[in-house]
Amino acid sequence: MIEGWPEKILAAQEQTHYEISGEDFSRIPFGREGNDWGADTGPCHDCRVIKGQFHVVGCDVERCPRCQGQAISCECDD
């Protein structure tokens, strides 16, 4: 794991919501996405969080809590 990454994972756990168009949406923890990303067998392949943790912001696996699309590329972000 690259230097500083454990700190990024810890910081991601403190950001429990995203504000989208003035409304708060609860972030979706790893393992609760609609797709099976292997949370029962190992950490996230992109950001290395474990099941139940919030993804590091910018992870390509994280789902948008508003539209359920890929958080880094959906059009919901403010």
ChimeraX attribute file (.defattr): number of C-alpha atoms within 10 A of each C-alpha:
attribute: neighborCount
match mode: 1-to-1
recipient: residues
	/A:1	7
	/A:2	5
	/A:3	7
	/A:4	8
	/A:5	13
	/A:6	15
	/A:7	10
	/A:8	14
	/A:9	19
	/A:10	15
	/A:11	14
	/A:12	16
	/A:13	16
	/A:14	9
	/A:15	14
	/A:16	14
	/A:17	14
	/A:18	17
	/A:19	14
	/A:20	14
	/A:21	9
	/A:22	8
	/A:23	9
	/A:24	13
	/A:25	14
	/A:26	13
	/A:27	21
	/A:28	21
	/A:29	19
	/A:30	24
	/A:31	19
	/A:32	14
	/A:33	17
	/A:34	10
	/A:35	9
	/A:36	10
	/A:37	17
	/A:38	14
	/A:39	17
	/A:40	11
	/A:41	9
	/A:42	12
	/A:43	17
	/A:44	22
	/A:45	14
	/A:46	13
	/A:47	21
	/A:48	18
	/A:49	23
	/A:50	20
	/A:51	19
	/A:52	13
	/A:53	21
	/A:54	25
	/A:55	29
	/A:56	24
	/A:57	15
	/A:58	13
	/A:59	18
	/A:60	16
	/A:61	20
	/A:62	24
	/A:63	24
	/A:64	23
	/A:65	20
	/A:66	19
	/A:67	11
	/A:68	14
	/A:69	17
	/A:70	16
	/A:71	21
	/A:72	16
	/A:73	12
	/A:74	13
	/A:75	11
	/A:76	16
	/A:77	13
	/A:78	8
